[in-house]
Amino acid sequence: MATKSRNLSIVKRGLMSFETIMWVFTRLSALGMYALIIFGLIGALIMGARNNMNFADVMRWGFMPNVTHVQNTDLPDTDPWASPLWKLTASALLIIAVGHGVHGLVVIADDYITTEKGRGIVRIISGVMILSMIGIGLYLIWTS
């Protein structure tokens, strides 16, 4: 005989628990990454059409809109690519992608680490990773 699954009410389930908030963050950050990539691709197609860029350069720009990606091409002028709009776009994509990816690693690690102390250590290491990767990435984006 099959057992009936147990249903918990929203109050008992914890509507605003940390796990629920991180579940929502994971879904929204994925949508945010898609939106920023589409924005970067549209901008790269528009700006690339004006400057006669090849497809590889357009794709490289679309997935990380940073002026250093177009400096090595044969474009006559890279000033339009160094605008604050593209630096903010690249910064947003970096922050969202790092947060999304490291949170995914923490979720996977939680499946395999059974002790609370081990999970705490993984979360501390993950926090350090997030801060260092975002710090280094933002430094590179805004100083290049």
N, C-alpha and C positions, 0 to 999 in steps of 0.2 A: 504494500500500500504506500502510495506517495505521501510525503509529508508536505503540509501546507507551509508556504513561505510566510515568514513573520513580517508584518507591516508595522512600521513605527510612525507615529504622528510627527508632524513637523516640529512640534515643541520638544519632543523627546529626541528627535534626530539632530537638533541643533542647527537651525536655519542659518545662523551667522557664525558658524564655527570656522576655525582656521582652515580646515580641509575644504569646506565649501567655498570659502573665498578663494583659495588657491585653485580649485577646480574651475571656477568662473574665470580667474586670471588666465589660466592656460588656454581656455577657449577664446577669450577676447584677445589675448596676445597673438594667437595664431591668425585671427582675422585682421588684427592691426598690421602684422607682418605682410599679409597678402595685400592690404590696402597700400602700404608704403612701397612695396615692390611694384605694384601696378602704377602708382604715381611716378616712381623713378623710371619705369619703362616708357611711359607716355612722355615724360620730360626728355628722356634720352632720344626717343624717336623724333620729337619735335626739334630739339637742338641738334641732333645728329643729321637730320635732313638738311638743315641749314649749312652744316659744315662738311657734308659728304663723308660721314663716318661709315666704317664697315660694320657688319652685324656683330662681330665679336666685341668690338668696343662699345656698341650700344648695349649689349647684354651685360658687359662688365659694369658699365655705369648704372644700369637699372637695378642691379642687385647690391651695389654699394656705391651710392652717389658721392664720390670723393674726387676732388680735382686731380689728385695724383694718378687716378686711373686714366685720365685723358692727356696728361702731360707727355707721355711717351708716344702718343700718336702724332700724326702729321697735321694737326690742327694749327691754323695760323694764330688763333687767339684763345686762350683758356680762361680769360677773365669772367665770361658769363657763367662758367662752371664753378667759380669760387665764391658765389654769392652766399649770403647768410641763409637763404632758403634751402639750398642744397646741403649746407652744413647742418642745419637743424633736421632735415630729412634723414641724413646719414646718422646723426646722433640718436634720433628716435628709433631708427631701425636697429642700431647697435644695442641700445638699452633694452628694447623689447625682446630682441633675439637672445641676448645673454640671459635675461631673466627667465625666458621661456625654456631655454636649453638647460640651464643649471637646475631649474625646478624639476624638469624631467629626469635629470640624473639623480636628484634627491629621492624622487618617487621610486625609481628603480632600486636605488640603494636601500630604501626602507623595506622593500620586499625581501631582501637577502640578509639584512642585519637585524638580529633578533633582540639585542640588548638595548636598553634605553641609553646607556652611556655611549655605545657605538653610534647610535643614531644622532646623539648630541654632537659627537665629534665630527660626523659627516656634515651636519648642518653648519657647524662653525667653519669647517674647511670650505663649504659651499659659499658661505657668506664672504669669506676672504677672496675666493675666486671671483665672485660677482663684482665685488668692489674693485679688485685689481684689474680685471678685464675691462670693465667700464671706464675706469680711470685712464688706463693706457690707451684704449680706443678713442676716448674723447680728446685726449692730448694729441693723438695723431691726426684726428679729423680737424681740430681747430687750429693746429699750428702748421699744417701743410699748405 
